[in-house]
Amino acid sequence: MAQFTFTNNTYAGEALAGFMASTLLEADSVKRGLLTVINDVKSRKIILDVDDDVKLQDPSGMFNDQGTTASQTESYLDPVIYEFMKQEQWDNLVQSWEAQRLSPGAFSDYEGVVDLSDFMVQRYLTKIQIANERLYWLGKGATKEATFTAPFTGLLPSIAAASGVYKVGLAKPSTSMAATAIDANGVVTVSSTATLADGDVVTVTAVTGSSKDTTNGTTGAPNVQGQSYFIKVLSATTFKLVRNFNEINTRKPATFTGTATGATVSYINASNVLTVLGEVYAQLDPADRSQDDFNLQVPLHVGYAYAQAQADKAVNVLNAFTDKKKMDYLGIPLQLMNHWQANTILGARSSNLFLGVDLLGDASELSTVYMKPYTNDNVVRMKARMKAAVNFKFANELFYLSA
């Protein structure tokens, strides 16, 4: 278990026992067994990939090797160390955190001790877990919480860039359309919005122009190219980009600068999700999809679209729009990924996706310090250090669909 440091014995540490394991291992996909966790990854760890063909031969009294050479390649887990550091003023803590525990008139009776174990868990644990979940799958570039300098590519970008992965796009009439304009307010003009609905999530690619997303400010504003958005249909030929899919937790409305004169809009929604899943199912490797640990992983909006499509197809079925829908497709589990990339489907075995951590190492540590006895600063400092790495093993056993 990770190490914990307390500066005096008044801090109750019961809930902190396991805090580091919680931040690293209780990310949503880890708890559901979608990744294989390898502990004690202190430095680069080599994962040896071995593959070979099988040849069935004629019987022979003498041993006759089939004559093939086993292919041996390597993939790596390169652990990255990163930290969470936070300082809180004691006055704010005692009023917001401890006030309910004090009797009337007792605010100034003592310099109380915050139960930092509860404080850390309740205030920061879930947010760190979400940040780690996004980091594992999306990489540092798409995880706004990640500001460290070390590279952390993430599983989906690594899979998208790898050779040997079975990759499929959405560039079909049923899943994409050409946009002729995107204005400075994020209003997109297309030939028809008949297959779109409020709340659909679209991914914008092949952008021509200077359209940028200023949701998080103009400094370093990203291009609209490659971004995904919840939409609101405005007319028969226009819809508005309402919220960046990566801002689903902050609920910030999308804002823009510049315009575009052309783009491609791709989407998976209730109008096409059954077709998409049918095509995905038909292309999966039978040897992989028959394994118990094989899953189709989809973002939440695809799961919602699938549930809606099931209800729409259930003609004359009682409670079709009230009963909870089963999330599998022809017997294959659909894993709804809470903090993921839009309009993406990944087919993979959990034994082919790896998360490396080092819960017992010095690089995994949590410390809390009340500074007043030492510097006379009436503040509490908290610092959590984490260490993680992700990778996959066999590229040719992965199915990847994206915009």
N, C-alpha and C positions, 0 to 999 in steps of 0.2 A: 504494500500500500504506500501511497505517497507520504512524504514527510510533512509535518505541520509544526510551525514555530509560533509560540506565544510568548509575549514579553513579561507577563506576570500570571500568577496562578488564579486570578479572578476571572479569566475568560473561560467560559464553559465551552468545551470542545466536542461535545457528544455528536452534534449534527455535522461537525466538520470532518469527522472520521469517514472517509470515503468521498469527500468533496471533489478531489482531483479525479478519482475514478468516475464520478458522476458527470463531470464536465466533459471528459474525453469519451466515455463509453456509453453514456445514456443519451447520446444523439439518437434521434428517432429511428434511423435505419439500422443502427447497431442493435438497439433493443429488439427489433423485429428480425434479427438474424440475417440481414441482407448483405452483410460484410463479414469476412473472416478476420477475427482479431488476432494479431500476433503481439504478445507482450515481450518486454525486455529487449526492445529494439534500441540499442544505445548508439549505434552508428549505422553506416550503410549495411543493409541486410540483403543478401542475394537470394532470389527465388529462382531455382533452376527449373527451366521448362524443358521437358523431354518428350518427344513425339516420334512415332515410327509407324510404318504400315505393317499389316499382317498378311502373309502369303500362305495359303493352304496348299501343301505340296503332296506329291506322290509318296507313298510309304517307302522307306529305305532302311536297309540294315545298318548302313553307315550314316553318322550324323551329317546332315547337309544343311548348312546355314542358309537361310532364305536370301541372303545377299544384299540386304538393305542396310543403310547406315542410319542409326538413330540421330534425329536432329536435336541438338542441345543448344538452347539459347538461355539468356538470363534476363530477368527483370529485377528491379531494385526497389527497396524501400529506403528512401533517404530522409531520415527524420529531421523535422524543423522544430526549433524551440521558439516559442512565442509566449508573451505574457499579457496578463490583465492587471492594470494598476489603477487604484482609485483612492482618493483622499476625501474624507467627509469631515465637515466641521462638527465638533461635538455638540454645540448649541442646537444645531439643526437636528442632529440625531436624537438628542434627549427630548426634544419637543415632539418629533414625529414618531419616534420609536418607543420611548420609554414612558411617555406621558400617561398611557393607559394603565401602567403598572404602579404609578405613584398615588398615594392617598392625597386628598385635597390639601392644598397648602404646602406640599412637600417638594415643590419644584427646586428650591434652592437649599434643601436640607443637606445635600451631599453631592459629591461628584460621582454620580452613579456609574455603573459598569454596564455597557450595552452587551446584551447577549449576542455577541457577534456571529455565533454559529447560525442562529435563526436569521439574523440580519443578512448574512452573505447568501444563504440558501434562498431565502424568499425574494431578495432584491435582484440578485445577479445570476443565480444558477441557471434558470431557464433561458435567459438571454445568451449566456455563454454556450449552452448546449445548442441553441439554434445557430449561433455563429459557427460553431464547430461543424454542425451538420452541413451548412452551406459551404464551408471551407473544404470539407472532404469531397463533396460532389462537384461544386462549381469552380473551386480554386480561388486563389487570392484575388484575381482580377474582377470577379463577379461577387465578391463578398465584401460589402462596404465596411464591415467591422474589422477587416484585416488590414492593418496599416504597417505591419512589419516589412522589412526589406527583403528577407529571404524568399526565394521562389517557392511557390506551392501551387502546382498546376491544377490539381483536382482531377477526379476520375472522369467526368464527362468530357472536359477538354482533351484529356490524354487519350480517351477512347476515340474521340472525333478525329484526332490527328494521327492515330496509329494505322499502319498498313496491316492488311489482313482482316480487319474488322468488316463484317457484312454491314454496309451502310446503305440506307435508303433515304430519299428526300421526299418533300411534300410538293414538288413542282408538278402537280396534276390539276386538271380543271376542277376536280371536286374538292381540292384542299388548298388551292392558291388562286390568286387573281392579280391582275396588273392594276396598279394605282397610277393615275395620271397627274396627281398633285398631292402635296402635303403642305398646308399653309402654316403660318406662324402660331396658330392656335391649336395645332395638332388635328385639324380636320382633313380627312383623307377622301379623295374623290376616286371612285371606281365605276365600272360599267353598271354594276347592280349589287345591292346589298340584300338580295332576296334570301341568300343562304346564311346570312349573319343575324345575330340577335344581341340585344343588350346583355353585357356581361361576358360575351365571348372574349377569348384571348387570342390576339394575332401577333405574329412575328414579322417584323419588317426587314427585308433584305433588298439587295440590288438597288440601293438608293442613289438617285442622281440629284445632286444639289447640296445645299449647305445646312440642312435641317439638323439641329442639335437638341438634345434633351437637357433642360436646365432645372430639372426637378430638385437637384441638390445644390443649386447655385451655378453661376456662369463659369466659375473657375474650373478649368479642366472638364467642362461639360462634354459628355460623350456624344458621338454621332448617333442618330436614330438607327443607323445601320446595325442590324443584329439584335435590337432591343425588342421586347415583347410587351404588349399593353392590353389591359381590359378596355373594351370599347363600348360606346353608346351610339346606336344607329340614329342618324339625324334625318335622313331622307332615303329615297329609292336609290340614290347614287353616292351618298356621303355618310361617313361615320366619324366619330371623334375618338382620339386616343386619350382615354380618361386617366389611367393610372399605370405607371410602369410596373410590370409584374414583379420586379425585384424590390419594389417598395410595398409589397403586400402587408408587411408587418407595421410599417410606419403610417400607411394610409395617406401618404402625401399625394395630392393631385399632380398630374403630369403637366409640366410647363415646357415651352419650346422657344427657340429662336431660329431664324432662318427658314427657308422653304425648300421643297424638293419638287422636281418636275417629273419624277417617275420613281417607282419602287415596285417590289413584289410583296404581296401580303399573303402569308401562309397561316393556316389555322386548322385545328381539330375541334369540332363542336358537335352538337347533337345531330346536325344534318349529315355528317359524314363519318362519325366515329365508328359505326358498325362496319362501314366499308374499310376504314383504315385498319381496324382490328382484324378483320377477315384477311386482308392482304398481309398483315404482319404474321398472323398465324400460319398462313400458307408458306411463308418464307423461312420460318424457323427450322433449324436443324433438328430432325426427329430424335437424334441421339442426345441432344441437349434438353429439349423440351420434355422428354420423358423422365428426366431426373427429378428426384424429390425436392432438391434445393434450387430448382429453376424457377425464376419469377419474371413476369413482365412488369417493369416499373414505369409508372406514368405520373405526371404532375396532377395535382388536385383537380384542375379544371377539366382534364380529360376524364377523370373519374366521374365528375359531375355530369359531363356530357353523356357518358355511357349510361348513368342512372336515368337521365332524362330520356335517352333513346329507348331504354327498356320500357319505361312507362308509356312512351308514345306508341310503341309496337304492341303493347298489351291491350288489344281491342276487346272490349266487353269483359275485361278481367276486373273483378271486384278489388277495390283498394289499390289499383295500379299506381296511383299517384301519392299514396300514403305509406305503403309498406317500404321498408328498407330494402335496397337492391343488393344482390350478391355481387361482390367484386371479383368475378373470374370470367374468363372467356373460353368456352369449350373445354372447361376443366383446368385451365391454366390460371393460377392466382394473379390478380392484378394488384400490385402493391401501390397504394396512393402515396406519393412522395410529397411531404408537406412543404419543403423548402428547396425547390428544384427548378430546373430549367423548363420553360414553357414549350409546348408543342414538341415534346421529345418522348420517345419510348425506348427503353433499354431492355433487351432480353439477355439475362445473365444468370449463371449459377452463383450462389453466395460463396462457394468454394473457389471461385475464380476472381473474386474481388477482395482486396486485402487492406486492412487498416493496421498499421504498426504503431504501438505506443510503448512507453517505458514508465509504468506506474511505480516501479521500485527504485528508479534512478534519481540522482540528485537534481536532474533537470525538471522533475515534477515536484513542485513544492508550493505550499500555501503558507503565508505568514500574515499575521495581523498585529498591528502595533498602535497603542494609544500613546501619543507623543508627549503629552504634558509632563510626565515625570522625568523626561529626558531633555527636551528642548523648550519646555514651557509653551509649546504650541498646542492649543486646545483642539487638536484634530486626531482623527483615527485614519491610519493608512492600511490598505489591504493590497496584497500582491499575490497573484496566482501565476505560476509558471507551468506551461504545458508543452508536451512534445508529441508529435504525431507525423505520420506519413501514410500515403495511400498509393496503390497501384493495382494492376490486374496481371494475370499470368498468361492465359492463352487468348490472343487477339482473335484467332479464327473461330472461337467459340462464343463470340459476342455479336449480338444483333443491335444495331443502332439506327434509329429513325429520328431525323431532326429537320428543321426548316432550312 
